[in-house]
Amino acid sequence: MAEAATRNVFFAGGQSNAKSVWGSAIASGLQASYGSSLVMVWTNHPGEPLSNWYTTGTKINYSNDLFNAAGTGLLQSQIQAIKNAGDEPVLRGFFWFQGESDTGSNTTGYATMDAYTNRFLSMLTQLKTDLVMTNDIRFTLAVIDANTNYLADLISIGRDMACVDYLRARQMEMSVLPRGSYVDTRGYTRPTDIWHLSTDELTRLGGNMAVTFTNAFGASLPTGLPVEIVSDDADGAIFPTGTFSPRI
């Protein structure tokens, strides 16, 4: 009987900038330190605020992406599949690129931004409980930004740079050791609109987030098996370093 292997599991998700090419770049960047047997579970929800994942309790995106009582959450189902194969899954880390929809220049917008930290960290605490983990979930967050060449468009949707900077500060404050880390996306190219990075920049960001995570939290030894990238939707991406398994 083959000895059970440890499979390092990571989750990557968020809004529209959290594209599969970004998740793939993170997975590729993690391989040298966490092994080519790692499993990257990726999904995203364009245009959605954090409140669709978590407020004072779990919401629909949490149920679909992470965990639910039926056992069909994307992350939990992949963890169970690893167990069913006789191996030992370990959730090593959580990558997140989300928050543009949580900005707002009015009173309600600032209240939402003030709630962001507690909602995000509570979401990870809930996931720790649901997965019966003993250690806190370590994360690397992509801090949002906006292209100032599109200020008129930003204002037209009820935002301004002051509110963007306000949420950026909240994200940086919460993404600190020993639990969190971050990469600031200010300075990354957003060529066509307020929010969205180019494909090349998403790839660069994914690699930088993998390095940031590894530098912050250390590494485990490679085990030499193919990378598996699991997702709801390929999103047009190509995964040259691994296999892509769509969700059934």
C-alpha positions in Angstrom: 0.0 0.0 0.0 1.4 3.4 -1.0 2.3 5.8 1.8 0.0 8.8 2.1 1.4 12.0 0.6 0.9 15.5 1.9 -0.8 17.7 -0.6 -0.3 21.4 -0.1 -3.6 23.2 -0.9 -4.0 26.9 -1.6 -7.1 29.0 -2.4 -7.1 32.1 -4.7 -10.2 34.2 -5.2 -11.9 37.5 -5.2 -13.4 39.9 -7.8 -12.8 40.3 -11.5 -9.1 41.1 -11.1 -8.7 37.7 -9.5 -8.6 36.0 -12.9 -7.4 32.4 -13.5 -4.2 33.7 -15.1 -3.4 35.3 -11.8 -4.2 32.1 -9.9 -2.1 30.1 -12.3 0.8 32.5 -11.8 0.6 32.2 -8.0 0.6 28.4 -8.3 3.6 28.5 -10.6 5.4 30.8 -8.2 4.7 28.5 -5.2 6.0 25.3 -6.8 9.7 25.7 -6.0 8.9 26.1 -2.3 5.7 24.2 -1.7 6.1 21.4 -4.2 4.8 20.6 -7.6 2.1 18.4 -6.0 0.3 21.5 -4.7 -3.4 22.0 -5.5 -4.5 25.6 -6.3 -8.3 26.0 -5.9 -9.3 29.2 -7.8 -12.6 31.0 -8.5 -13.8 34.6 -8.7 -17.0 36.7 -8.7 -16.6 39.9 -10.8 -18.2 43.0 -9.4 -19.2 41.6 -6.0 -18.5 43.1 -2.5 -17.2 41.2 0.5 -20.7 41.1 1.9 -21.5 38.4 -0.6 -19.0 36.2 1.1 -19.3 37.3 4.7 -20.9 39.9 7.0 -21.7 38.7 10.5 -22.0 35.2 9.0 -21.4 33.3 5.8 -23.1 34.2 2.6 -23.6 32.6 -0.8 -20.1 33.1 -2.2 -18.6 31.5 0.9 -20.9 28.6 0.6 -20.1 28.1 -3.1 -16.3 28.8 -2.9 -15.3 27.5 0.4 -17.6 25.4 2.6 -21.2 24.4 3.2 -23.2 21.8 5.1 -23.8 19.8 1.9 -20.1 19.3 1.3 -20.2 21.0 -2.1 -18.0 24.0 -1.5 -15.3 24.2 -4.1 -12.4 24.2 -1.6 -13.9 21.6 0.7 -14.8 19.3 -2.1 -11.2 19.3 -3.4 -9.9 18.7 0.1 -12.2 15.8 0.4 -11.1 14.4 -3.0 -7.5 14.4 -1.7 -8.6 12.5 1.4 -10.5 10.1 -0.8 -7.4 9.4 -2.8 -5.6 8.4 0.4 -3.5 11.5 0.8 -3.3 14.2 3.5 -4.5 17.7 2.4 -3.1 20.8 4.2 -4.5 24.2 3.6 -1.3 26.3 3.4 -2.6 29.7 2.3 -5.3 32.0 1.0 -4.8 34.6 -1.8 -7.3 37.4 -2.2 -7.8 40.2 -4.7 -11.1 41.9 -3.9 -12.4 45.2 -2.5 -13.2 47.6 -5.4 -16.9 47.1 -4.9 -16.6 47.9 -1.2 -15.3 51.4 -1.9 -17.8 54.3 -1.7 -17.5 58.0 -1.0 -20.8 58.5 0.9 -21.5 57.6 4.6 -22.7 54.1 3.7 -19.5 53.5 1.7 -17.3 54.5 4.6 -19.2 52.3 7.0 -18.8 49.3 4.6 -15.1 50.0 4.4 -14.8 50.2 8.2 -16.4 46.7 8.3 -14.1 45.3 5.8 -11.3 44.1 8.1 -13.6 42.4 10.6 -15.6 40.7 7.8 -12.5 39.4 6.0 -10.7 38.1 9.1 -13.9 36.6 10.5 -14.4 34.8 7.2 -11.0 33.2 7.6 -11.7 32.4 11.2 -15.0 30.7 10.1 -13.2 28.7 7.5 -10.6 27.6 10.1 -13.5 26.3 12.2 -15.3 24.7 9.3 -12.2 22.8 8.2 -11.3 21.9 11.8 -7.9 23.5 11.6 -5.8 24.2 14.6 -3.7 27.0 13.0 -4.8 30.4 11.7 -5.1 30.6 7.9 -2.3 32.6 6.4 -3.0 34.9 3.6 -1.6 37.3 1.1 -3.8 40.0 -0.2 -3.6 42.2 -3.3 -4.2 45.8 -2.1 -6.6 47.5 -4.6 -6.0 50.7 -6.5 -7.7 52.8 -9.2 -6.3 54.3 -12.4 -6.4 58.1 -11.9 -6.6 58.6 -15.6 -10.3 57.5 -15.2 -11.3 59.8 -12.4 -14.5 60.9 -14.2 -15.5 57.3 -14.5 -14.7 56.7 -10.8 -16.8 59.7 -9.7 -19.7 58.6 -12.0 -20.0 55.4 -10.0 -20.0 57.1 -6.6 -16.3 56.8 -5.7 -13.3 59.0 -5.4 -9.6 58.5 -4.7 -10.1 59.4 -1.1 -12.3 56.4 -0.6 -10.0 54.2 -2.6 -7.1 55.2 -0.4 -9.2 54.7 2.7 -9.9 51.0 1.8 -6.3 50.5 0.8 -5.3 51.6 4.2 -7.7 49.2 5.9 -6.4 46.3 3.7 -2.7 47.1 4.5 -3.5 47.4 8.2 -5.1 44.0 8.4 -2.5 42.2 6.2 0.3 41.9 8.8 2.3 39.1 10.3 1.9 36.6 11.9 -1.3 36.0 9.9 -1.2 38.2 6.8 0.9 39.8 4.2 0.2 41.9 1.1 1.3 43.2 -2.3 0.3 46.7 -3.2 -1.0 46.9 -6.7 -0.4 50.7 -7.0 2.0 51.1 -9.9 0.7 48.1 -11.8 -0.7 48.9 -15.2 -4.4 49.3 -15.6 -4.6 50.1 -19.3 -8.3 50.3 -20.2 -10.4 51.3 -17.2 -10.5 52.2 -13.5 -9.8 48.9 -11.9 -8.5 46.1 -14.1 -4.9 45.1 -14.5 -3.6 43.8 -17.9 -3.0 40.1 -18.3 0.7 40.6 -18.1 0.4 42.5 -14.9 -1.9 39.9 -13.4 0.8 37.3 -14.2 3.5 39.5 -12.6 1.3 40.2 -9.6 0.6 36.5 -9.1 4.3 35.7 -9.1 5.0 38.6 -6.6 2.3 37.4 -4.3 3.7 33.9 -4.3 7.1 35.3 -3.4 5.6 37.5 -0.7 3.7 34.5 0.8 6.8 32.3 0.8 9.0 35.0 2.3 6.5 35.7 5.0 5.5 32.2 6.0 8.3 29.9 5.0 8.1 26.8 2.8 7.7 23.1 2.7 9.7 20.7 0.6 8.7 19.8 -3.0 7.3 16.4 -3.6 7.5 16.2 -7.4 3.9 15.5 -8.5 2.0 17.5 -11.2 0.3 20.7 -10.2 -3.5 20.5 -10.2 -5.4 23.8 -10.7 -9.1 23.5 -9.8 -11.6 26.1 -10.9 -15.2 26.7 -11.8 -14.2 28.4 -15.1 -11.0 28.4 -17.1 -11.6 32.0 -17.9 -9.7 31.7 -21.2 -6.4 31.0 -19.4 -3.8 28.5 -20.4 -2.0 26.5 -17.7 1.4 25.5 -19.1 2.7 24.2 -15.9 -0.1 22.0 -14.7 -3.5 20.4 -15.4 -6.8 22.2 -15.3 -9.8 20.4 -13.8 -13.1 22.2 -14.2 -15.7 21.8 -11.4 -18.4 19.3 -12.1 
